[in-house]
Amino acid sequence: MQKAGLPVVILAGGRGLRLDSQAIPKPLVKIGSYAVIQHVMNIYAFYGHTRFILSVGYKGNDIREFFETNNSQNFDIQIVDTGLETPTGGRIKGVEEYIDTDDFFATYCDGLADINIRKEYEYHQKEGKIATLAVVHPMSPFGIVEIGSNGMVSSFKEKPFMPSYINGGFFIFNKRFFDYVDVDSTLEEEPLKKVAAAGQLAAYRHEGFWACMDTFKDVKRLNDLWNTGIMPHTGFRGKAPWTQLKK
């Protein structure tokens, strides 16, 4: 099959301890009738990027076997065993030999967003930096109490999105980034901090939907979104937000 688009590295090797999904690897936990990693892949495929390099570790054979019978879209999927306990930076370093383009995408196996990948890549090209990181607004884990000038409670907001930004996990790297990572590095620590200190880490602001699947509560919320299309506290109704992608 002809390769399409830039390669997309998906970090799929962790144990998912916060989720406690020890029976199956975290990437294969279902949201609706699809494994969460399939939802992630479909975000990129929507924009024409169907070359996937899965950097696996824990239960990597389960992931390999899953895609032997679950690739109806005929994605170009390479599964690379990067070690059982390898940190995230090491998992990126472990797929270096498979990258044959100047730029490549990288993401986690459990982050969902209605992010416009095409626009993010255009931004990356315009800035011309070694790395681009999508930043997103997190949802507060707590409800917010609003207090009027008279000291009285005026309203409640149940778990609103916060105005600050966090790492949304949708990366674009130039292959020069491999000079900043080694097999023992954690992506979010030394490599990204060094690139940022060099003035080579651009931030792409994503103002739309974003969610990650860290806990069973997250699994339930995302399944509710998929099944009912109703996202509490945002007024969103329709298909699940991460399917509302635009070219």
N, C-alpha and C positions, 0 to 999 in steps of 0.2 A: 504494500500500500504506500502511496506517495505521502511523504511527511508533510504536515501542514503547520505553518506558524512557527513561533519560537518554542523551544523546549520549556516545559513547566516541571520544575522539581517540587515534589510533594513530600514533606517530612512525615513519614508514616511509621516510625520505628519505636515510638514510646510505649510505655506500659499502660498509660491512661489510669494512673493510680487514683486521682481525684474522682474519676468516674467509676472506678472499681469494676471495669469491664474485663475482668480476667478470663471469663469464659471464651470471649472472642476478642480479637484485637480492636482497639478503639475505632480505627478507620472503617470497620465493617458494621458498627452500630447503626441500626436502621432509623432513618427519618422518613416516615411514610413507608413506601415500598422499596426505597433505595438506600444503600449504605451511604453514610455521610460523605465518604470520600468521592462517591459518584456525583453527589450534589456539587462538591467543590470542582470536580473535573468539568461539569457541565457549565459552570460559570465561565471558564476559559474557552471551552468549545464553542460557546455562543459567539465569541469574537474571533473564531477561526484558529484557535491554538489547540491542537489535538495531539500533540506529542508530549507524553507524560513519562517522567522518570520518577518512580516511586522509591524513595530511600527508606528501606524497611529494616527492622530489627526484630522486636518482639513479635512472635507468631507470624513471621514473614512468609512462611510456607502457606499459612492459611490465606493470606492476601493473594499470593500467587495462584493458589487453587481457585479462589473466588473469581479472579479475572479470566481464568481459563474457560469459564462457562458464563460469565457476566460481562461481555463486551460487545453487545449487540450493535453499538455505534461504530465498531471497528476503529477505536482509538489506537494510536501507536503507543503501546505501553511497554516500558522497560522497567523491570523490577530488580533493584540492586540491593543486596544484603550489605548494609554498612555497619553491622555489629549490634550485639544485644544491648550494651550499656553506653553506646556512643552518644555524646552530647550533640546538640543540634548543629553547632558549627562543624563538627566532625562529619556529620551526615551530609552537609553541603560539600565539604572537601572530598568526601568519598565518591561523589559522582562527577568529579571534574573531568575525567577522561571521556564522559558521555556528552559533554557540551561542545558542540561544533559550530556555534554562532557567537557573535560578539556579545550579545545580550541574552539573558534568559530570565524567566519568571521563577519565583520560589514562594511557597506558601506552606501552611500547616494543613493537616488533614481534617480539621474540625472547625474552621472558620467560614461562616456564610455571610454574604453581603450582596447587595444589588449594585456592586461597584462596576463602573464602566472601565473595563480593562484596556480598551482602545485609548480612551482619554488619558489613563494613567501612563500608558506607554508613550503617548505623544508628549506628555509632560516630562517624562524621563529623558526623551530625546532632546527636548528643548533645553533642559537644564544641563545636559551633558555631564552628569556626575557618575561616579562609580556605582552608586546605589540609590534607589528610590524606595521609600517606605510609605505605604498608605497609612494615614492616621485617621482614627475614627472616634466618635463620641461613645463612651461606655454608658450602659444603663446603670443607674444607681441601685445597689442591692437593698436600699431602704426607701420607704416612702418619705416624702418631703412635706414638712409643715410650713406653710407660708403665714407670716405674722404681719398684720397691718400696723400703721403708724401709731394706732391707739393701744398697741400691745395685745390685741385680740387676734385669735386664729382666724384667718380669712379663708383659707382653703387647704386642701390636702392634694398632693400629687403623688400617685402611687408609682414608685420606682421610675422616675423620669430619666430621660437621657441627660447626661451631664455636659456642661459647656466645654470642659477640658478635653484634650486629646490623649489617646493611648495608641500603642502599636496595634494596627489592625491585621498584621500578618500577611499582607499582600505585597511582596517584594519584587523589585526588578533589579537585577545585578548585571553589570558589565563583567566580563570574564576576568578583568583585573582584580575583582573582589577576591579571587582565590588566593591572592598574595596576602590577604589579611586573615585567612582562616587556616587552622591546622586541625589535626585529627582529635585533639584534646580540647578544643575551644567550644564554648557555648555561644551560639550565634548572637544572642541578645546582650552578651557581655563584651568581651574583648574585641571581636571583629567589628561590630556596629559602632562601638564607642571609638575605636581607632579611626574608622572611616568618617564618623561625625567630627572628630577632632581635626581631621585633615580638611574639613569643609567640603566633603564629598558625599554627604548623605542628604538627599532632597526629601522633603515631606510633601506627599500628595494628599490633600485634604478630601476625605470622602464624607459627605454630609448626609448620606442616606442610611439605609438599614445596615446593621452589622450585628452579628451574634456569634459567640463561640460555644462549643459543646464541651464543657468541663465537668459537669455534674449530672446526676440523674434528673435533677430539676430542670436543667437546660435541655436534656433529651425530651422531657415531657412538653416543655414550652415550644420547642421547635416542631415536635409532632403535632401539637395543637395548631400551630401556624400552618403546617402543611395540610392538615385535615380540614380545618375550618376556615382558613384564610383570614382569621381575625386576630390582630395583634393588639392586646390590651394597651391602653394609655397612649396610643399613637393615632387612633382613628383609622388605621389601615384596614381595609377590607378587600378581599379578592384572592388571587393566588398568593402563595407564600412570597414574602417580599424579595427574597433573593432570586425569584424567577422573573421579577419585573425589570429585566435588563433591556437596555436601549443601545442601539447602534448609532 
